[in-house]
Amino acid sequence: MAEPEKDLKKLEAEQAKEDVDLLASLDKESKEFDKDSEISRILSAFRANAYDVLDLQPGVHDDDIKRTYRKKSLLIHPDKSSNPRAPDAFDRLALAYQTLLDEKKRDVLNECISDARMLLMRDLKLTKDSEEVKDPDVVFMKAWKEKTKWVLADNESRRQRQMKAQMQDEGRQQRKEDEEVSERKRKREHEQDWEKTREKRIDSWREFSKKPGGTKKVKKMKTLG
C-alpha cells in the first residue's frame, strides 16, 4: 500500500517543478512584453519632448529623472533585449535623459511647455482659475501634449529658417571677403609686375635719351615788364 503514496509524492514534486518552470517562463514572457511595449512607447514618443520620451511630467525633480532613466535603460538595454529596435530606443532614451540634465536645454523645453499651456488656455478660453487648469484631466493633458508638439515643431522650423538666413548672410559676406582678397591679390601682382619691369623701363628711357632729338630742351619763359 506504500507504493501509491510514493508515486503521489513523486507526482506532486514533478508538478511543483513544472509549476515553477511555467511561472518562470510566464515571468520571462511578461518581462519581454514589458520590454517590447516600452521600446514601442519610446519610439512613438515625440523625440523633441524629453519628458515625453521618459514618460515624465514636466517639473519633476532631478532624482525622479535619474531614477526613471536607470529603470527604463536597464529594461530596454540592447544587451538584454532581442528586439531589433532596442538600440534606437535606448539611444533616444539616453538623449532625452541628457537633455533634461542640461540646465539650459531643460529651461528651453520648460518654456516651450509653458507656452503650449498658455496657448491651449487661450484656445479653450480658460483662465488659471479654471477647473480644467487647476486640476487637469486626461483630455486637457492630452491636448496640452499635442499643443507642446506644435510649439516645439514651430520653434524648430523658426530655428531652421534663421540658420538658413544666417548661412545666406555668411555666404554673401564670404563672397565679399573673397572678392576683396582677389582684388588685393590682383593689385599686389600688378605692383610686382610693375617692379619687375622697372629696370627695363629705365634702360629703354636711357636708350631713347641718347638718340638725337630724343629729348627736347625746355625754353625758359621771358619775364615781362
Secondary structure as a PSIPRED ss2 file (coil, helix, strand):
# PSIPRED VFORMAT (PSIPRED V4.0)

   1 M C   1.000  0.000  0.000
   2 A H   0.000  1.000  0.000
   3 E H   0.000  1.000  0.000
   4 P H   0.000  1.000  0.000
   5 E H   0.000  1.000  0.000
   6 K H   0.000  1.000  0.000
   7 D H   0.000  1.000  0.000
   8 L H   0.000  1.000  0.000
   9 K H   0.000  1.000  0.000
  10 K H   0.000  1.000  0.000
  11 L H   0.000  1.000  0.000
  12 E H   0.000  1.000  0.000
  13 A H   0.000  1.000  0.000
  14 E H   0.000  1.000  0.000
  15 Q H   0.000  1.000  0.000
  16 A H   0.000  1.000  0.000
  17 K H   0.000  1.000  0.000
  18 E H   0.000  1.000  0.000
  19 D H   0.000  1.000  0.000
  20 V H   0.000  1.000  0.000
  21 D H   0.000  1.000  0.000
  22 L H   0.000  1.000  0.000
  23 L H   0.000  1.000  0.000
  24 A H   0.000  1.000  0.000
  25 S H   0.000  1.000  0.000
  26 L H   0.000  1.000  0.000
  27 D H   0.000  1.000  0.000
  28 K H   0.000  1.000  0.000
  29 E H   0.000  1.000  0.000
  30 S H   0.000  1.000  0.000
  31 K H   0.000  1.000  0.000
  32 E H   0.000  1.000  0.000
  33 F H   0.000  1.000  0.000
  34 D H   0.000  1.000  0.000
  35 K H   0.000  1.000  0.000
  36 D H   0.000  1.000  0.000
  37 S H   0.000  1.000  0.000
  38 E H   0.000  1.000  0.000
  39 I H   0.000  1.000  0.000
  40 S H   0.000  1.000  0.000
  41 R H   0.000  1.000  0.000
  42 I H   0.000  1.000  0.000
  43 L H   0.000  1.000  0.000
  44 S H   0.000  1.000  0.000
  45 A C   1.000  0.000  0.000
  46 F C   1.000  0.000  0.000
  47 R C   1.000  0.000  0.000
  48 A C   1.000  0.000  0.000
  49 N C   1.000  0.000  0.000
  50 A H   0.000  1.000  0.000
  51 Y H   0.000  1.000  0.000
  52 D H   0.000  1.000  0.000
  53 V H   0.000  1.000  0.000
  54 L H   0.000  1.000  0.000
  55 D C   1.000  0.000  0.000
  56 L C   1.000  0.000  0.000
  57 Q C   1.000  0.000  0.000
  58 P C   1.000  0.000  0.000
  59 G C   1.000  0.000  0.000
  60 V C   1.000  0.000  0.000
  61 H C   1.000  0.000  0.000
  62 D H   0.000  1.000  0.000
  63 D H   0.000  1.000  0.000
  64 D H   0.000  1.000  0.000
  65 I H   0.000  1.000  0.000
  66 K H   0.000  1.000  0.000
  67 R H   0.000  1.000  0.000
  68 T H   0.000  1.000  0.000
  69 Y H   0.000  1.000  0.000
  70 R H   0.000  1.000  0.000
  71 K H   0.000  1.000  0.000
  72 K H   0.000  1.000  0.000
  73 S H   0.000  1.000  0.000
  74 L H   0.000  1.000  0.000
  75 L H   0.000  1.000  0.000
  76 I H   0.000  1.000  0.000
  77 H C   1.000  0.000  0.000
  78 P H   0.000  1.000  0.000
  79 D H   0.000  1.000  0.000
  80 K H   0.000  1.000  0.000
  81 S C   1.000  0.000  0.000
  82 S C   1.000  0.000  0.000
  83 N C   1.000  0.000  0.000
  84 P C   1.000  0.000  0.000
  85 R C   1.000  0.000  0.000
  86 A H   0.000  1.000  0.000
  87 P H   0.000  1.000  0.000
  88 D H   0.000  1.000  0.000
  89 A H   0.000  1.000  0.000
  90 F H   0.000  1.000  0.000
  91 D H   0.000  1.000  0.000
  92 R H   0.000  1.000  0.000
  93 L H   0.000  1.000  0.000
  94 A H   0.000  1.000  0.000
  95 L H   0.000  1.000  0.000
  96 A H   0.000  1.000  0.000
  97 Y H   0.000  1.000  0.000
  98 Q H   0.000  1.000  0.000
  99 T H   0.000  1.000  0.000
 100 L H   0.000  1.000  0.000
 101 L H   0.000  1.000  0.000
 102 D C   1.000  0.000  0.000
 103 E H   0.000  1.000  0.000
 104 K H   0.000  1.000  0.000
 105 K H   0.000  1.000  0.000
 106 R H   0.000  1.000  0.000
 107 D H   0.000  1.000  0.000
 108 V H   0.000  1.000  0.000
 109 L H   0.000  1.000  0.000
 110 N H   0.000  1.000  0.000
 111 E H   0.000  1.000  0.000
 112 C H   0.000  1.000  0.000
 113 I H   0.000  1.000  0.000
 114 S H   0.000  1.000  0.000
 115 D H   0.000  1.000  0.000
 116 A H   0.000  1.000  0.000
 117 R H   0.000  1.000  0.000
 118 M H   0.000  1.000  0.000
 119 L H   0.000  1.000  0.000
 120 L H   0.000  1.000  0.000
 121 M H   0.000  1.000  0.000
 122 R H   0.000  1.000  0.000
 123 D H   0.000  1.000  0.000
 124 L C   1.000  0.000  0.000
 125 K C   1.000  0.000  0.000
 126 L C   1.000  0.000  0.000
 127 T C   1.000  0.000  0.000
 128 K C   1.000  0.000  0.000
 129 D C   1.000  0.000  0.000
 130 S C   1.000  0.000  0.000
 131 E H   0.000  1.000  0.000
 132 E H   0.000  1.000  0.000
 133 V H   0.000  1.000  0.000
 134 K H   0.000  1.000  0.000
 135 D C   1.000  0.000  0.000
 136 P C   1.000  0.000  0.000
 137 D C   1.000  0.000  0.000
 138 V H   0.000  1.000  0.000
 139 V H   0.000  1.000  0.000
 140 F H   0.000  1.000  0.000
 141 M H   0.000  1.000  0.000
 142 K H   0.000  1.000  0.000
 143 A H   0.000  1.000  0.000
 144 W H   0.000  1.000  0.000
 145 K H   0.000  1.000  0.000
 146 E H   0.000  1.000  0.000
 147 K H   0.000  1.000  0.000
 148 T H   0.000  1.000  0.000
 149 K H   0.000  1.000  0.000
 150 W H   0.000  1.000  0.000
 151 V H   0.000  1.000  0.000
 152 L H   0.000  1.000  0.000
 153 A H   0.000  1.000  0.000
 154 D H   0.000  1.000  0.000
 155 N H   0.000  1.000  0.000
 156 E H   0.000  1.000  0.000
 157 S H   0.000  1.000  0.000
 158 R H   0.000  1.000  0.000
 159 R H   0.000  1.000  0.000
 160 Q H   0.000  1.000  0.000
 161 R H   0.000  1.000  0.000
 162 Q H   0.000  1.000  0.000
 163 M H   0.000  1.000  0.000
 164 K H   0.000  1.000  0.000
 165 A H   0.000  1.000  0.000
 166 Q H   0.000  1.000  0.000
 167 M H   0.000  1.000  0.000
 168 Q H   0.000  1.000  0.000
 169 D H   0.000  1.000  0.000
 170 E H   0.000  1.000  0.000
 171 G H   0.000  1.000  0.000
 172 R H   0.000  1.000  0.000
 173 Q H   0.000  1.000  0.000
 174 Q H   0.000  1.000  0.000
 175 R H   0.000  1.000  0.000
 176 K H   0.000  1.000  0.000
 177 E H   0.000  1.000  0.000
 178 D H   0.000  1.000  0.000
 179 E H   0.000  1.000  0.000
 180 E H   0.000  1.000  0.000
 181 V H   0.000  1.000  0.000
 182 S H   0.000  1.000  0.000
 183 E H   0.000  1.000  0.000
 184 R H   0.000  1.000  0.000
 185 K H   0.000  1.000  0.000
 186 R H   0.000  1.000  0.000
 187 K H   0.000  1.000  0.000
 188 R H   0.000  1.000  0.000
 189 E H   0.000  1.000  0.000
 190 H H   0.000  1.000  0.000
 191 E H   0.000  1.000  0.000
 192 Q H   0.000  1.000  0.000
 193 D H   0.000  1.000  0.000
 194 W H   0.000  1.000  0.000
 195 E H   0.000  1.000  0.000
 196 K H   0.000  1.000  0.000
 197 T C   1.000  0.000  0.000
 198 R H   0.000  1.000  0.000
 199 E H   0.000  1.000  0.000
 200 K H   0.000  1.000  0.000
 201 R H   0.000  1.000  0.000
 202 I H   0.000  1.000  0.000
 203 D H   0.000  1.000  0.000
 204 S H   0.000  1.000  0.000
 205 W H   0.000  1.000  0.000
 206 R H   0.000  1.000  0.000
 207 E H   0.000  1.000  0.000
 208 F H   0.000  1.000  0.000
 209 S H   0.000  1.000  0.000
 210 K H   0.000  1.000  0.000
 211 K C   1.000  0.000  0.000
 212 P C   1.000  0.000  0.000
 213 G C   1.000  0.000  0.000
 214 G C   1.000  0.000  0.000
 215 T C   1.000  0.000  0.000
 216 K C   1.000  0.000  0.000
 217 K C   1.000  0.000  0.000
 218 V C   1.000  0.000  0.000
 219 K C   1.000  0.000  0.000
 220 K C   1.000  0.000  0.000
 221 M C   1.000  0.000  0.000
 222 K C   1.000  0.000  0.000
 223 T C   1.000  0.000  0.000
 224 L C   1.000  0.000  0.000
 225 G C   1.000  0.000  0.000
